[in-house]
């Protein structure tokens, strides 16, 4: 959720690519109603007795050093429609047609892929099952006593959106020449067993003072250990201004688009030895340098937004924080009008370049012919064809549901579906939405809209009953509720087991009682900052994992894929054999089918998901178009100058341009010869929608 950027990981991949074949990035060949319950995932013994379910059983022991993940076998799932709740749509919209690229899902990954693909000149259709754009980054409203109250449902802590920055999402806005008004704040509140404290972003002296105040006699030691950790990771951190995620593509063309980083690599040879560290378990490094408990706790909370504490998180998760969060200009942002403005901004960019977004259009199936994705079938029966590619922004667990097994299908597809469908995942999330009367309420003691609450440092931060966050955006954005009121979004960590919920019928007394029981810790968390909050409540809404699943279109309400760092994920390609690469490939065994979103590199988080969409869009276009976009972007702000691949990029271009995009993404397969001229994608030609990449 915090605006992280994985440029160092991009640099690591770039360095590796200069010494290895690009095959490292190629995968191996190869409405239900609320009353209709899903097939239970509880395991049963042969004699019919219910066995202990591993997912539920693990929450009985949530010690600090335990890594929690959940697992389901999607291959044994019965076919059923996604849950339907009022306000989510029936998924029955959408008309037949033909496009170059079809994107399934309008989350940050899907919208970024769609908008940039449209800028590159492709005819793009983005299909969204919900009636709202943005995926997890959307806002809903309720009327109460004649006033409108708007609530966030997903990410709430953003850094680097107020000005040009290394946040990929901000970079995309600037490339699309779209703006999004924000207000900023300079801290993150913590409510812990020892009391309240505040992380001051953009203030190194303030952070040193925090360490002195919180660590007692270990204060000087904590400052030294933090400095030693930053120094250890200095070279990797410095790579954030050598190459960006926006430079990446998944074919041989990225040798040209990332060539601008070579001077940094040549002058920092130690980056080679640190390559595995980039994707490895962060705790392996922090345990070498950090002994002060307060610092360990702080690092764990900075990582938890990716789903894991330091144990399980990539080293890459911390590097942007080490580099960026202590610069004077660093600040957190509140989008004016709500988090929905992230999606609205990308939608404007998509439509500016001729792309189309269709809401309330649920995809039932990805159509495959002769080993190639050729389009989709909608819930209403309409068939939409894709000339070049289909891109799924759905989770891997939802994507495999769109590809039913067929007799005689390639073994590589079967293996891919089985492995993607059984990937470990984070648990579900519970939500509490509060509209409160703020008359006489003094919030000056908390300073910031965003807060983390930890009940017990000896318990896992993945435990949904131990860690939660609350966000009061109306402190800065007065448009979200009537004057004299506040809106608060409280949400658990992604460790809520789904099994107890799937046995319940929404609306039943048992269901309502269980909702109240599971969110009591969320109410208690807000009481740390506002002791009389219950007396101030105008109205409240509880969002269960069932509602999270329905409203955000995520199987079992999952927070996302949960492959712990330290080993390679299935379907990670040759790269996974060389480095501990914890992400499945964005390419698939099906020609013309790609993925993007938080289950792809660079992972969970709004900026990361957006970056994955950009990488997918780059992969589908000719390298010359990509290079032109980077040059254009580099001129938008001095900070972006490093995006330009420069002279080295132009030297590499003749060697690789005939092989981009890669053959499985061409409509005219295997155009012979290198140096094939790309289509002049400017998105200003009225005939642009008729163009096909590399077609003469």
KENU-924457 format. One record per residue (C-alpha): x, y, z; residue in one letter; residue number from 1. Coordinates in steps of 0.02 Angstrom, whole numbers, plus 50000, padded with zeros to 5 digits. Layout:
N
X; Y; Z; a; NUM
...
REM end
This chain:
696
50000; 50000; 50000; x; 1
50140; 50119; 50039; x; 2
50210; 50188; 49876; x; 3
50354; 50069; 49850; x; 4
50462; 50057; 49696; x; 5
50566; 49909; 49643; x; 6
50693; 49993; 49530; x; 7
50832; 49899; 49615; x; 8
50747; 49736; 49571; x; 9
50730; 49800; 49395; x; 10
50914; 49839; 49395; x; 11
50954; 49666; 49459; x; 12
50856; 49587; 49318; x; 13
50941; 49702; 49194; x; 14
51114; 49656; 49255; x; 15
51073; 49473; 49246; x; 16
51006; 49493; 49071; x; 17
51169; 49564; 49007; x; 18
51251; 49399; 49048; x; 19
51110; 49275; 49013; x; 20
50991; 49233; 48874; x; 21
50823; 49318; 48882; x; 22
50748; 49144; 48892; x; 23
50763; 49174; 49079; x; 24
50599; 49267; 49060; x; 25
50507; 49140; 48955; x; 26
50396; 49012; 49041; x; 27
50415; 48828; 49008; x; 28
50317; 48775; 48851; x; 29
50189; 48704; 48867; x; 30
48806; 49266; 49528; x; 31
48796; 49155; 49652; x; 32
48669; 49239; 49770; x; 33
48713; 49270; 49953; x; 34
48609; 49118; 50001; x; 35
48705; 48997; 49890; x; 36
48855; 48932; 49984; x; 37
49018; 48881; 49903; x; 38
49084; 48703; 49915; x; 39
49176; 48691; 50080; x; 40
49364; 48686; 50079; x; 41
49368; 48592; 50244; x; 42
49462; 48428; 50223; x; 43
49372; 48267; 50261; x; 44
49439; 48100; 50317; x; 45
49393; 47936; 50232; x; 46
49271; 47893; 50371; x; 47
49177; 48055; 50346; x; 48
49243; 48143; 50500; x; 49
49305; 48319; 50475; x; 50
49492; 48331; 50487; x; 51
49585; 48480; 50555; x; 52
49593; 48608; 50417; x; 53
49770; 48670; 50396; x; 54
49715; 48847; 50352; x; 55
49611; 48868; 50508; x; 56
49726; 48768; 50622; x; 57
49874; 48884; 50594; x; 58
49787; 49032; 50677; x; 59
49790; 48936; 50841; x; 60
49977; 48972; 50849; x; 61
50020; 49145; 50784; x; 62
50190; 49167; 50863; x; 63
50299; 49309; 50798; x; 64
50418; 49200; 50698; x; 65
50281; 49104; 50609; x; 66
50247; 49139; 50424; x; 67
50063; 49117; 50385; x; 68
49998; 49068; 50213; x; 69
49836; 48988; 50154; x; 70
49811; 48861; 50016; x; 71
49667; 48793; 49912; x; 72
49658; 48677; 49763; x; 73
49562; 48769; 49628; x; 74
49553; 48611; 49521; x; 75
49424; 48534; 49638; x; 76
49317; 48690; 49641; x; 77
49139; 48671; 49576; x; 78
49093; 48800; 49446; x; 79
48997; 48942; 49525; x; 80
48963; 49124; 49493; x; 81
49054; 49255; 49594; x; 82
48957; 49318; 49745; x; 83
48834; 49455; 49704; x; 84
48793; 49593; 49826; x; 85
48688; 49749; 49798; x; 86
48799; 49884; 49725; x; 87
48919; 49769; 49632; x; 88
48821; 49743; 49471; x; 89
48760; 49585; 49388; x; 90
48903; 49572; 49263; x; 91
48783; 49563; 49115; x; 92
48846; 49711; 49012; x; 93
48964; 49708; 48863; x; 94
48944; 49689; 48676; x; 95
49029; 49583; 48544; x; 96
49174; 49660; 48450; x; 97
49356; 49645; 48402; x; 98
49506; 49732; 48479; x; 99
49694; 49718; 48473; x; 100
49708; 49690; 48661; x; 101
49577; 49638; 48789; x; 102
49619; 49667; 48973; x; 103
49519; 49576; 49106; x; 104
49501; 49683; 49261; x; 105
49519; 49868; 49297; x; 106
49634; 49859; 49447; x; 107
49792; 49963; 49446; x; 108
49881; 49831; 49341; x; 109
49741; 49814; 49214; x; 110
49711; 50000; 49196; x; 111
49896; 50040; 49179; x; 112
49917; 49904; 49048; x; 113
49763; 49965; 48955; x; 114
49808; 50150; 48959; x; 115
49988; 50127; 48905; x; 116
49939; 50002; 48770; x; 117
49816; 50130; 48703; x; 118
49953; 50262; 48705; x; 119
50062; 50141; 48607; x; 120
49922; 50139; 48477; x; 121
49832; 49975; 48506; x; 122
49643; 49963; 48504; x; 123
49609; 49916; 48685; x; 124
49458; 49856; 48783; x; 125
49466; 49842; 48972; x; 126
49327; 49734; 49047; x; 127
49275; 49758; 49228; x; 128
49153; 49642; 49317; x; 129
49108; 49773; 49448; x; 130
49011; 49934; 49417; x; 131
49158; 50032; 49485; x; 132
49332; 50054; 49413; x; 133
49494; 50030; 49509; x; 134
49490; 49856; 49584; x; 135
49541; 49868; 49766; x; 136
49569; 50055; 49744; x; 137
49389; 50112; 49739; x; 138
49271; 50211; 49849; x; 139
49089; 50181; 49896; x; 140
48963; 50303; 49969; x; 141
48812; 50297; 50084; x; 142
48680; 50429; 50118; x; 143
48635; 50465; 50300; x; 144
48519; 50603; 50363; x; 145
48535; 50690; 50196; x; 146
48726; 50687; 50196; x; 147
48844; 50587; 50085; x; 148
48983; 50484; 50166; x; 149
49121; 50407; 50057; x; 150
49232; 50264; 50115; x; 151
49391; 50183; 50050; x; 152
49389; 49994; 50028; x; 153
49571; 49956; 49992; x; 154
49742; 50040; 49995; x; 155
49758; 50201; 50093; x; 156
49942; 50241; 50121; x; 157
50028; 50317; 49969; x; 158
50198; 50400; 49953; x; 159
50263; 50499; 49805; x; 160
50099; 50549; 49721; x; 161
50113; 50735; 49758; x; 162
50256; 50770; 49636; x; 163
50365; 50680; 49508; x; 164
50442; 50535; 49601; x; 165
50505; 50357; 49586; x; 166
50331; 50291; 49624; x; 167
50281; 50197; 49464; x; 168
50101; 50255; 49481; x; 169
50153; 50438; 49480; x; 170
50267; 50404; 49332; x; 171
50121; 50329; 49236; x; 172
50011; 50480; 49274; x; 173
50148; 50593; 49206; x; 174
50173; 50487; 49050; x; 175
49986; 50495; 49016; x; 176
49990; 50681; 49057; x; 177
49852; 50661; 49185; x; 178
49845; 50745; 49355; x; 179
49766; 50693; 49519; x; 180
49749; 50821; 49661; x; 181
49811; 50763; 49831; x; 182
49844; 50831; 50004; x; 183
49998; 50775; 50098; x; 184
50045; 50729; 50275; x; 185
50213; 50690; 50353; x; 186
50193; 50544; 50471; x; 187
50122; 50372; 50508; x; 188
50046; 50344; 50680; x; 189
50083; 50186; 50781; x; 190
49978; 50122; 50926; x; 191
50077; 49984; 51011; x; 192
50081; 49892; 51178; x; 193
50199; 50027; 51244; x; 194
50094; 50172; 51183; x; 195
50083; 50294; 51037; x; 196
50228; 50349; 50929; x; 197
50245; 50423; 50756; x; 198
50360; 50384; 50610; x; 199
50411; 50552; 50535; x; 200
50432; 50528; 50347; x; 201
50559; 50642; 50262; x; 202
50648; 50683; 50424; x; 203
50809; 50589; 50463; x; 204
50842; 50693; 50619; x; 205
50664; 50659; 50676; x; 206
50688; 50473; 50651; x; 207
50850; 50475; 50751; x; 208
50756; 50564; 50890; x; 209
50620; 50432; 50882; x; 210
50751; 50296; 50905; x; 211
50826; 50387; 51054; x; 212
50654; 50411; 51132; x; 213
50591; 50234; 51105; x; 214
50749; 50132; 51130; x; 215
50808; 50205; 51295; x; 216
50989; 50163; 51328; x; 217
50994; 50068; 51163; x; 218
50956; 50228; 51067; x; 219
51134; 50261; 51005; x; 220
51151; 50076; 50961; x; 221
50989; 50081; 50862; x; 222
51050; 50233; 50763; x; 223
51213; 50143; 50724; x; 224
51126; 49983; 50671; x; 225
51006; 50076; 50558; x; 226
51151; 50168; 50476; x; 227
51246; 50004; 50454; x; 228
51095; 49923; 50369; x; 229
51075; 50071; 50252; x; 230
51259; 50066; 50210; x; 231
51252; 49878; 50176; x; 232
51112; 49903; 50050; x; 233
51177; 50068; 49980; x; 234
51228; 50001; 49809; x; 235
51063; 49913; 49780; x; 236
50969; 50064; 49842; x; 237
51066; 50177; 49724; x; 238
51007; 50075; 49577; x; 239
50834; 50152; 49599; x; 240
50894; 50299; 49495; x; 241
50986; 50191; 49368; x; 242
50838; 50096; 49295; x; 243
50652; 50094; 49330; x; 244
50517; 49963; 49315; x; 245
50451; 50063; 49167; x; 246
50609; 50015; 49071; x; 247
50567; 49829; 49082; x; 248
50489; 49717; 48952; x; 249
50487; 49529; 48939; x; 250
50580; 49495; 48778; x; 251
50752; 49525; 48705; x; 252
50708; 49708; 48677; x; 253
50741; 49750; 48858; x; 254
50927; 49743; 48821; x; 255
50897; 49907; 48729; x; 256
50768; 49985; 48847; x; 257
50876; 49957; 49002; x; 258
51043; 49998; 48920; x; 259
51050; 50165; 49008; x; 260
51087; 50076; 49172; x; 261
51250; 49999; 49110; x; 262
51362; 50143; 49168; x; 263
51295; 50119; 49345; x; 264
51325; 49931; 49335; x; 265
51502; 49953; 49271; x; 266
51546; 50078; 49409; x; 267
51464; 49973; 49545; x; 268
51526; 49795; 49513; x; 269
51468; 49739; 49686; x; 270
51290; 49743; 49619; x; 271
51330; 49575; 49538; x; 272
51365; 49490; 49704; x; 273
51207; 49567; 49777; x; 274
51092; 49503; 49641; x; 275
51022; 49356; 49742; x; 276
51001; 49469; 49893; x; 277
50877; 49578; 49799; x; 278
50746; 49441; 49791; x; 279
50799; 49345; 49947; x; 280
50719; 49344; 50119; x; 281
50751; 49514; 50199; x; 282
50766; 49439; 50373; x; 283
50930; 49355; 50322; x; 284
51006; 49529; 50308; x; 285
50918; 49616; 50451; x; 286
50968; 49478; 50572; x; 287
51150; 49516; 50532; x; 288
51135; 49702; 50571; x; 289
50984; 49733; 50681; x; 290
50971; 49679; 50863; x; 291
50871; 49819; 50944; x; 292
50690; 49758; 50963; x; 293
50612; 49925; 50917; x; 294
50702; 49927; 50749; x; 295
50653; 49747; 50714; x; 296
50472; 49792; 50748; x; 297
50480; 49947; 50638; x; 298
50555; 49851; 50491; x; 299
50423; 49715; 50506; x; 300
50282; 49844; 50497; x; 301
50361; 49929; 50347; x; 302
50363; 49761; 50257; x; 303
50191; 49698; 50309; x; 304
50103; 49793; 50170; x; 305
50176; 49666; 50049; x; 306
50091; 49531; 50153; x; 307
50243; 49471; 50251; x; 308
50352; 49540; 50391; x; 309
50540; 49542; 50360; x; 310
50535; 49352; 50366; x; 311
50456; 49313; 50199; x; 312
50477; 49485; 50120; x; 313
50600; 49522; 49980; x; 314
50747; 49633; 50021; x; 315
50679; 49743; 49881; x; 316
50531; 49790; 49991; x; 317
50642; 49890; 50109; x; 318
50760; 49973; 49987; x; 319
50644; 50108; 49925; x; 320
50606; 50153; 50106; x; 321
50791; 50164; 50148; x; 322
50822; 50278; 49999; x; 323
50665; 50381; 49982; x; 324
50577; 50394; 50151; x; 325
50716; 50498; 50226; x; 326
50725; 50629; 50088; x; 327
50658; 50797; 50142; x; 328
50526; 50801; 50005; x; 329
50451; 50631; 50049; x; 330
50268; 50637; 50102; x; 331
50113; 50528; 50110; x; 332
49963; 50578; 50005; x; 333
49774; 50578; 50018; x; 334
49690; 50582; 49845; x; 335
49557; 50718; 49847; x; 336
49389; 50637; 49813; x; 337
49445; 50466; 49875; x; 338
49557; 50324; 49820; x; 339
49438; 50299; 49673; x; 340
49529; 50445; 49592; x; 341
49677; 50330; 49556; x; 342
49567; 50228; 49440; x; 343
49478; 50380; 49372; x; 344
49644; 50459; 49325; x; 345
49703; 50304; 49233; x; 346
49534; 50288; 49148; x; 347
49550; 50465; 49081; x; 348
49720; 50418; 49011; x; 349
49649; 50261; 48931; x; 350
49506; 50353; 48847; x; 351
49616; 50498; 48793; x; 352
49710; 50378; 48680; x; 353
49556; 50293; 48610; x; 354
49541; 50147; 48731; x; 355
49377; 50086; 48803; x; 356
49324; 50033; 48978; x; 357
49169; 49925; 48997; x; 358
49099; 49909; 49173; x; 359
48981; 49774; 49237; x; 360
49051; 49654; 49107; x; 361
49098; 49489; 49189; x; 362
49213; 49374; 49091; x; 363
49158; 49193; 49101; x; 364
49294; 49115; 48993; x; 365
49456; 49152; 48902; x; 366
49439; 49079; 48728; x; 367
49584; 48973; 48665; x; 368
49604; 48909; 48488; x; 369
49754; 48809; 48427; x; 370
49854; 48853; 48582; x; 371
49821; 49040; 48569; x; 372
49708; 49158; 48670; x; 373
49591; 49235; 48541; x; 374
49464; 49324; 48649; x; 375
49340; 49306; 48791; x; 376
49161; 49253; 48820; x; 377
49060; 49366; 48934; x; 378
48932; 49314; 49062; x; 379
48795; 49378; 48945; x; 380
48857; 49261; 48809; x; 381
48941; 49393; 48700; x; 382
49107; 49346; 48620; x; 383
49242; 49477; 48601; x; 384
49394; 49438; 48494; x; 385
49574; 49492; 48527; x; 386
49692; 49509; 48378; x; 387
49851; 49518; 48479; x; 388
49829; 49470; 48661; x; 389
49719; 49443; 48813; x; 390
49789; 49508; 48978; x; 391
49717; 49448; 49143; x; 392
49724; 49569; 49289; x; 393
49624; 49444; 49393; x; 394
49712; 49346; 49529; x; 395
49790; 49181; 49472; x; 396
49654; 49092; 49571; x; 397
49518; 49182; 49475; x; 398
49610; 49171; 49309; x; 399
49618; 48980; 49310; x; 400
49429; 48976; 49332; x; 401
49416; 49062; 49163; x; 402
49513; 48922; 49078; x; 403
49418; 48757; 49103; x; 404
49517; 48600; 49065; x; 405
49484; 48521; 48895; x; 406
49521; 48347; 48831; x; 407
49688; 48334; 48742; x; 408
49751; 48505; 48798; x; 409
49941; 48530; 48804; x; 410
50022; 48459; 48960; x; 411
50109; 48626; 48988; x; 412
49940; 48712; 49006; x; 413
49877; 48580; 49126; x; 414
50034; 48597; 49233; x; 415
50022; 48787; 49229; x; 416
49840; 48786; 49281; x; 417
49871; 48662; 49422; x; 418
50021; 48757; 49490; x; 419
49940; 48929; 49478; x; 420
49779; 48865; 49556; x; 421
49867; 48796; 49709; x; 422
49987; 48939; 49743; x; 423
49992; 48989; 49926; x; 424
49899; 49148; 49964; x; 425
49872; 49271; 50104; x; 426
49711; 49258; 50201; x; 427
49559; 49368; 50187; x; 428
49528; 49542; 50258; x; 429
49390; 49608; 50371; x; 430
49334; 49789; 50363; x; 431
49245; 49911; 50478; x; 432
49176; 50074; 50406; x; 433
49128; 50209; 50529; x; 434
49038; 50374; 50505; x; 435
49058; 50476; 50664; x; 436
49003; 50641; 50738; x; 437
49158; 50750; 50758; x; 438
49079; 50889; 50859; x; 439
49199; 50936; 50999; x; 440
49322; 50801; 50942; x; 441
49504; 50853; 50957; x; 442
49615; 50750; 50842; x; 443
49769; 50861; 50854; x; 444
49857; 50728; 50958; x; 445
49864; 50606; 50814; x; 446
49924; 50726; 50675; x; 447
49902; 50605; 50529; x; 448
49758; 50514; 50441; x; 449
49845; 50343; 50434; x; 450
49883; 50231; 50583; x; 451
49943; 50055; 50623; x; 452
49887; 49962; 50779; x; 453
49983; 49816; 50852; x; 454
49908; 49722; 50999; x; 455
50057; 49610; 51041; x; 456
50233; 49612; 50968; x; 457
50254; 49428; 51015; x; 458
50115; 49377; 50896; x; 459
50123; 49369; 50706; x; 460
50088; 49531; 50616; x; 461
49994; 49426; 50489; x; 462
49867; 49381; 50624; x; 463
49707; 49475; 50580; x; 464
49666; 49491; 50765; x; 465
49836; 49567; 50806; x; 466
49874; 49697; 50672; x; 467
49757; 49819; 50589; x; 468
49757; 49992; 50512; x; 469
49637; 50137; 50520; x; 470
49625; 50283; 50401; x; 471
49533; 50448; 50427; x; 472
49550; 50534; 50257; x; 473
49421; 50666; 50304; x; 474
49551; 50748; 50415; x; 475
49624; 50817; 50253; x; 476
49488; 50787; 50123; x; 477
49329; 50878; 50175; x; 478
49235; 50818; 50021; x; 479
49210; 50643; 50090; x; 480
49076; 50682; 50220; x; 481
48968; 50823; 50288; x; 482
49046; 50961; 50391; x; 483
49070; 50911; 50573; x; 484
49083; 50726; 50531; x; 485
49223; 50602; 50494; x; 486
49236; 50439; 50397; x; 487
49352; 50301; 50458; x; 488
49406; 50142; 50369; x; 489
49476; 50007; 50483; x; 490
49544; 49846; 50408; x; 491
49632; 49692; 50471; x; 492
49793; 49617; 50406; x; 493
49771; 49484; 50273; x; 494
49767; 49335; 50389; x; 495
49582; 49300; 50410; x; 496
49540; 49117; 50371; x; 497
49397; 49097; 50248; x; 498
49329; 48928; 50305; x; 499
49226; 48988; 50455; x; 500
49143; 49117; 50343; x; 501
49097; 49005; 50197; x; 502
48988; 48898; 50311; x; 503
48881; 49049; 50355; x; 504
48732; 49122; 50263; x; 505
48744; 49311; 50240; x; 506
48604; 49397; 50332; x; 507
48579; 49256; 50458; x; 508
48590; 49289; 50645; x; 509
48743; 49177; 50655; x; 510
48830; 49273; 50516; x; 511
48793; 49444; 50592; x; 512
48853; 49386; 50764; x; 513
49015; 49317; 50691; x; 514
49047; 49480; 50598; x; 515
49033; 49578; 50758; x; 516
49146; 49456; 50850; x; 517
49285; 49464; 50720; x; 518
49287; 49654; 50703; x; 519
49282; 49692; 50888; x; 520
49472; 49709; 50882; x; 521
49450; 49841; 50745; x; 522
49333; 49943; 50855; x; 523
49455; 49927; 50999; x; 524
49596; 49987; 50888; x; 525
49507; 50150; 50846; x; 526
49468; 50176; 51030; x; 527
49655; 50192; 51060; x; 528
49647; 50359; 50968; x; 529
49464; 50406; 50995; x; 530
49409; 50332; 51163; x; 531
49225; 50381; 51141; x; 532
49212; 50327; 50959; x; 533
49066; 50206; 50991; x; 534
48962; 50347; 51064; x; 535
49002; 50455; 50913; x; 536
48952; 50327; 50781; x; 537
48818; 50391; 50662; x; 538
48816; 50225; 50570; x; 539
48936; 50081; 50540; x; 540
48960; 49946; 50408; x; 541
49053; 49783; 50432; x; 542
49136; 49707; 50279; x; 543
49166; 49521; 50299; x; 544
49283; 49415; 50192; x; 545
49128; 49362; 50094; x; 546
49091; 49544; 50054; x; 547
49275; 49576; 50017; x; 548
49271; 49433; 49892; x; 549
49114; 49499; 49809; x; 550
49155; 49683; 49802; x; 551
49337; 49665; 49753; x; 552
49318; 49511; 49643; x; 553
49456; 49414; 49733; x; 554
49435; 49229; 49765; x; 555
49397; 49199; 49951; x; 556
49436; 49381; 49987; x; 557
49623; 49351; 49979; x; 558
49748; 49491; 50006; x; 559
49852; 49414; 49867; x; 560
49976; 49280; 49820; x; 561
50094; 49231; 49962; x; 562
50254; 49154; 49898; x; 563
50381; 49191; 50033; x; 564
50549; 49260; 49976; x; 565
50697; 49144; 49982; x; 566
50645; 49022; 49848; x; 567
50576; 49030; 49671; x; 568
50391; 49021; 49637; x; 569
50320; 48895; 49514; x; 570
50315; 48952; 49333; x; 571
50452; 49081; 49364; x; 572
50549; 49026; 49209; x; 573
50736; 49002; 49194; x; 574
50762; 49155; 49303; x; 575
50689; 49057; 49446; x; 576
50826; 48927; 49425; x; 577
50960; 49060; 49443; x; 578
50890; 49175; 49577; x; 579
50761; 49156; 49716; x; 580
50629; 49240; 49608; x; 581
50464; 49234; 49705; x; 582
50344; 49275; 49562; x; 583
50263; 49171; 49425; x; 584
50298; 49234; 49250; x; 585
50182; 49363; 49173; x; 586
50189; 49257; 49015; x; 587
50094; 49093; 49006; x; 588
50105; 48932; 48903; x; 589
49961; 49001; 48798; x; 590
50017; 49115; 48656; x; 591
49939; 49286; 48670; x; 592
49891; 49267; 48854; x; 593
49981; 49374; 48983; x; 594
49949; 49418; 49164; x; 595
49973; 49574; 49267; x; 596
49929; 49631; 49442; x; 597
49991; 49596; 49618; x; 598
50027; 49412; 49586; x; 599
50159; 49461; 49459; x; 600
50327; 49547; 49481; x; 601
50350; 49665; 49571; x; 602
50211; 49608; 49689; x; 603
50078; 49672; 49809; x; 604
50046; 49858; 49826; x; 605
49961; 49988; 49718; x; 606
50120; 50055; 49634; x; 607
50188; 49879; 49608; x; 608
50026; 49817; 49528; x; 609
50026; 49969; 49413; x; 610
50206; 49934; 49364; x; 611
50163; 49754; 49318; x; 612
50034; 49823; 49197; x; 613
50163; 49935; 49117; x; 614
50283; 49789; 49095; x; 615
50145; 49691; 49009; x; 616
50105; 49838; 48894; x; 617
50289; 49861; 48852; x; 618
50303; 49675; 48812; x; 619
50163; 49686; 48685; x; 620
50234; 49829; 48583; x; 621
50383; 49852; 48469; x; 622
50543; 49903; 48559; x; 623
50552; 50064; 48459; x; 624
50386; 50120; 48530; x; 625
50448; 50079; 48704; x; 626
50610; 50177; 48679; x; 627
50514; 50327; 48614; x; 628
50400; 50323; 48766; x; 629
50551; 50319; 48883; x; 630
50632; 50466; 48793; x; 631
50470; 50564; 48802; x; 632
50449; 50525; 48987; x; 633
50629; 50573; 49026; x; 634
50591; 50752; 48971; x; 635
50442; 50777; 49085; x; 636
50547; 50809; 49241; x; 637
50734; 50811; 49283; x; 638
50705; 50665; 49401; x; 639
50651; 50558; 49254; x; 640
50806; 50589; 49150; x; 641
50874; 50417; 49193; x; 642
50728; 50332; 49105; x; 643
50803; 50372; 48935; x; 644
50905; 50225; 48868; x; 645
51013; 50352; 48776; x; 646
51147; 50311; 48649; x; 647
51172; 50136; 48716; x; 648
50989; 50098; 48688; x; 649
51003; 50153; 48507; x; 650
51157; 50043; 48485; x; 651
51063; 49891; 48548; x; 652
50902; 49929; 48453; x; 653
50955; 49865; 48280; x; 654
51008; 49701; 48359; x; 655
50844; 49667; 48446; x; 656
50704; 49761; 48358; x; 657
50666; 49623; 48234; x; 658
50622; 49508; 48379; x; 659
50500; 49623; 48468; x; 660
50369; 49590; 48518; x; 661
50411; 49408; 48540; x; 662
50335; 49290; 48410; x; 663
50190; 49228; 48515; x; 664
50125; 49407; 48528; x; 665
50129; 49447; 48343; x; 666
49975; 49435; 48236; x; 667
50088; 49406; 48087; x; 668
50198; 49268; 48156; x; 669
50385; 49263; 48127; x; 670
50412; 49415; 48018; x; 671
50582; 49378; 47944; x; 672
50739; 49480; 47968; x; 673
50801; 49599; 48100; x; 674
50775; 49785; 48090; x; 675
50591; 49774; 48046; x; 676
50518; 49948; 48055; x; 677
50385; 49967; 48190; x; 678
50216; 50044; 48162; x; 679
50222; 50230; 48199; x; 680
50109; 50223; 48350; x; 681
50062; 50401; 48393; x; 682
49881; 50373; 48445; x; 683
49835; 50524; 48338; x; 684
49804; 50434; 48173; x; 685
49616; 50406; 48148; x; 686
49656; 50234; 48078; x; 687
49759; 50181; 48227; x; 688
49634; 50050; 48281; x; 689
49658; 49958; 48116; x; 690
49845; 49940; 48140; x; 691
49927; 49776; 48185; x; 692
50101; 49768; 48257; x; 693
50234; 49732; 48124; x; 694
50105; 49717; 47985; x; 695
50164; 49798; 47826; x; 696
REM end
